[in-house]
Amino acid sequence: MVSIPDYMAAEWEAPIESGPVPESGTNFDVIVVGGGPGGSAAASYAAMAGNRVLLLEKRQFPRDKVCGDAVGGKSLRIVTELGVKPLIEKTPHNRVTGITFSSPGGQQITCSLPLEEIQNKEAGYALPRLQFDYMMFQKATEHVISAGGSVIQNFHVKEVIEEEKQIKGIKGNIRKGKNKGEFIFLAPLTIGAGGFNCPVATAVTKQCHNEPMRDDKHYCEAYREYWVDVEGINTSQEPIEIHFIDGVVPGYWWIFPVGENSEGKVVVNVGIGMVTSELKKRNVKLKSLQKNIIKTNPIFSKKFKSASMIKGSGKAAQLPFGSPRKNPPSFQPRRSAMAGAMCVGDASALVDPFSGEGVGNALLSAKIALKYFDKEKHKDGFPVDLSEEYMKEIWNTLGSELSNSYKLQKMVKKKWLMNWVIGKANKKKELKDLLEQSLSSKEAQEELKSTWKLLRLLLF
Ligand SMILES: Cc1cc2nc3c(=O)[nH]c(=O)nc-3n(C[C@H](O)[C@H](O)[C@H](O)COP(=O)(O)OP(=O)(O)OC[C@H]3O[C@@H](n4cnc5c(N)ncnc54)[C@H](O)[C@@H]3O)c2cc1C
């Protein structure tokens, strides 16, 4: 297990003091299950709106979270609103100003954002989730406690309390320490932010609506390790790398510089992800696939010749993609809310099916969800019609980008096409410029989504 790697500075090593544990049976305005980025953002927004919040997290911060560690530009507005941005900027991080892509044929292209545009535009960050999530949770704890709420770490939510299709609270336990025991907490609104296996999401989908929660065609497995001494990566400000290489497409292999260790060596997040149904079809293990690339790929074996993996950093996890379902039983991409509950982030399956990014959508969905709750109007329970409005707004906001990314995920399966696109972008300035601008500009990202514009750039 990666506890606190030695490259982490003392600032985020200290346990977060989360205050006294409320008595079992206590009522709150909002209960938030899970203290990742989605849950921390939801708890913060709820507390900032004057609600008495209970934030529950099954682990103790600081804690590692398996991830590529890229916090995309979409997150910036929200981390700013929550007061987390200055904390990030004070700690070591990579401001992502460039991305290198490579195709199965070995062609590479690097797109970079001009330096003068970095501050003004939405260039994202790459920094270990151990660090990012710590700052998010610490800020959420401050917001919640100052609004009269409570935060409990090491609290495992086991199930939701449901009566006549209305979620009324949760049951769970603290397994050790002086507060060890079973607890019940009640609230008119429960936010499910427990990630890909969230107990609230299970209740909202399977338990209460008999709808599927998991679908291998829309789930992804991913594996991550931390490395040092990777050749060509001399500072933590190098471009992040995404490689669509043979044997891995339609998934991809990534190399993201994320910071420096205490000896000044650049720490690199190296990982691989693939849609679960593809992985099962191929019967491969991601860990062995990654080992094989590092050992035998003609380009990457050289890059990793003198590199070493940080012991204990190899871990896998799952990503619930937000790709559109062919015949959704109710809402796209899957049901994420009902009377008394709304799910956010991975608990509502909002990970981008092409890039694998989920942090931005976790933050955004948390912000959207809390807009719908009013503690006075909803003191007898968050109503079903607003839960449906929430699901519709999420799909109206994110549906087109998630659908586009799903198309890109399918496109990447065609190796010849990837070779051609990257080859073309290397030769064609207009296409490379558009790719570069899309790192930070919403307008360029919109243009990239226009099939006609892309085709014109590729063909003519
Ligand atoms: C290998 C990998 C690479 C990835 N790379 C990227 C990337 O580079 N950029 C990006 O944007 N996204 C990436 N993602 C996706 C990203 O990690 C998720 O989308 C993001 O973490 C979602 O945030 P969340 O708050 O919804 O859930 P999580 O981050 O999973 O947080 C859920 C929290 O809930 C807690 N919890 C779970 N169950 C319970 C329970 N029963 N009771 C109490 N607490 C509970 C957990 O301990 C956890 O703290 C990657 C994912 C993987 C697996």
The ligand as an SDF file (V2000), in Angstrom:
LIG
                    3D

 53 58  0  0  0  0  0  0  0  0999 V2000
   -6.0210    4.6420  -12.7320 C   0  0  0  0  0  0  0  0  0  0  0  0
   -6.9570    5.8230  -12.8480 C   0  0  0  0  0  0  0  0  0  0  0  0
   -6.5130    6.9630  -13.4880 C   0  0  0  0  0  0  0  0  0  0  0  0
   -7.3250    8.0920  -13.5420 C   0  0  0  0  0  0  0  0  0  0  0  0
   -6.8060    9.2560  -14.0750 N   0  0  0  0  0  0  0  0  0  0  0  0
   -7.5300   10.3900  -14.0160 C   0  0  0  0  0  0  0  0  0  0  0  0
   -6.9320   11.6430  -14.3850 C   0  0  0  0  0  0  0  0  0  0  0  0
   -5.7400   11.7280  -14.6990 O   0  0  0  0  0  0  0  0  0  0  0  0
   -7.7060   12.7680  -14.3240 N   0  0  0  0  0  0  0  0  0  0  0  0
   -9.0060   12.7140  -13.9140 C   0  0  0  0  0  0  0  0  0  0  0  0
   -9.6760   13.7660  -13.9080 O   0  0  0  0  0  0  0  0  0  0  0  0
   -9.5760   11.5450  -13.5340 N   0  0  0  0  0  0  0  0  0  0  0  0
   -8.8720   10.3940  -13.5550 C   0  0  0  0  0  0  0  0  0  0  0  0
   -9.4310    9.2190  -13.1040 N   0  0  0  0  0  0  0  0  0  0  0  0
  -10.8250    9.2430  -12.6270 C   0  0  0  0  0  0  0  0  0  0  0  0
  -10.8920    9.9020  -11.2460 C   0  0  0  0  0  0  0  0  0  0  0  0
  -10.0190    9.2410  -10.3520 O   0  0  0  0  0  0  0  0  0  0  0  0
  -12.3220    9.8570  -10.7020 C   0  0  0  0  0  0  0  0  0  0  0  0
  -13.2140   10.2450  -11.7080 O   0  0  0  0  0  0  0  0  0  0  0  0
  -12.4720   10.7850   -9.5010 C   0  0  0  0  0  0  0  0  0  0  0  0
  -11.6780   10.3380   -8.4340 O   0  0  0  0  0  0  0  0  0  0  0  0
  -13.9400   10.8520   -9.0820 C   0  0  0  0  0  0  0  0  0  0  0  0
  -14.0700   11.5570   -7.8710 O   0  0  0  0  0  0  0  0  0  0  0  0
  -15.2210   11.1450   -6.8480 P   0  0  0  0  0  0  0  0  0  0  0  0
  -15.1200   12.1130   -5.7360 O   0  0  0  0  0  0  0  0  0  0  0  0
  -16.4910   10.9860   -7.5790 O   0  0  0  0  0  0  0  0  0  0  0  0
  -14.8370    9.6770   -6.3450 O   0  0  0  0  0  0  0  0  0  0  0  0
  -13.5370    9.1790   -5.5740 P   0  0  0  0  0  0  0  0  0  0  0  0
  -12.3750   10.0050   -5.8830 O   0  0  0  0  0  0  0  0  0  0  0  0
  -13.4630    7.7140   -5.8610 O   0  0  0  0  0  0  0  0  0  0  0  0
  -13.8790    9.3870   -4.0510 O   0  0  0  0  0  0  0  0  0  0  0  0
  -14.8060    8.5750   -3.3880 C   0  0  0  0  0  0  0  0  0  0  0  0
  -14.5490    8.6670   -1.8930 C   0  0  0  0  0  0  0  0  0  0  0  0
  -15.5990    7.9800   -1.2180 O   0  0  0  0  0  0  0  0  0  0  0  0
  -15.0680    7.1770   -0.1990 C   0  0  0  0  0  0  0  0  0  0  0  0
  -16.0080    6.0650   -0.0020 N   0  0  0  0  0  0  0  0  0  0  0  0
  -16.2370    5.0420   -0.8520 C   0  0  0  0  0  0  0  0  0  0  0  0
  -17.1650    4.2100   -0.3330 N   0  0  0  0  0  0  0  0  0  0  0  0
  -17.5160    4.7290    0.8550 C   0  0  0  0  0  0  0  0  0  0  0  0
  -18.4100    4.2990    1.8690 C   0  0  0  0  0  0  0  0  0  0  0  0
  -19.1300    3.1800    1.7360 N   0  0  0  0  0  0  0  0  0  0  0  0
  -18.5140    5.0370    2.9950 N   0  0  0  0  0  0  0  0  0  0  0  0
  -17.7940    6.1960    3.1520 C   0  0  0  0  0  0  0  0  0  0  0  0
  -16.9180    6.6340    2.2130 N   0  0  0  0  0  0  0  0  0  0  0  0
  -16.7930    5.9110    1.0840 C   0  0  0  0  0  0  0  0  0  0  0  0
  -13.7140    6.7330   -0.7370 C   0  0  0  0  0  0  0  0  0  0  0  0
  -12.8350    6.3370    0.2900 O   0  0  0  0  0  0  0  0  0  0  0  0
  -13.2560    7.9900   -1.4680 C   0  0  0  0  0  0  0  0  0  0  0  0
  -12.5180    8.8490   -0.6390 O   0  0  0  0  0  0  0  0  0  0  0  0
   -8.6410    8.0650  -13.0260 C   0  0  0  0  0  0  0  0  0  0  0  0
   -9.1100    6.8950  -12.4010 C   0  0  0  0  0  0  0  0  0  0  0  0
   -8.2710    5.7930  -12.3120 C   0  0  0  0  0  0  0  0  0  0  0  0
   -8.7760    4.5570  -11.6200 C   0  0  0  0  0  0  0  0  0  0  0  0
  1  2  1  0
  2  3  1  0
  2 52  2  0
  3  4  2  0
  4  5  1  0
  4 50  1  0
  5  6  2  0
  6  7  1  0
  6 13  1  0
  7  8  2  0
  7  9  1  0
  9 10  1  0
 10 11  2  0
 10 12  1  0
 12 13  2  0
 13 14  1  0
 14 15  1  0
 14 50  1  0
 15 16  1  0
 16 17  1  0
 16 18  1  0
 18 19  1  0
 18 20  1  0
 20 21  1  0
 20 22  1  0
 22 23  1  0
 23 24  1  0
 24 25  2  0
 24 26  1  0
 24 27  1  0
 27 28  1  0
 28 29  2  0
 28 30  1  0
 28 31  1  0
 31 32  1  0
 32 33  1  0
 33 34  1  0
 33 48  1  0
 34 35  1  0
 35 36  1  0
 35 46  1  0
 36 37  1  0
 36 45  1  0
 37 38  2  0
 38 39  1  0
 39 40  1  0
 39 45  2  0
 40 41  1  0
 40 42  2  0
 42 43  1  0
 43 44  2  0
 44 45  1  0
 46 47  1  0
 46 48  1  0
 48 49  1  0
 50 51  2  0
 51 52  1  0
 52 53  1  0
M  END
$$$$
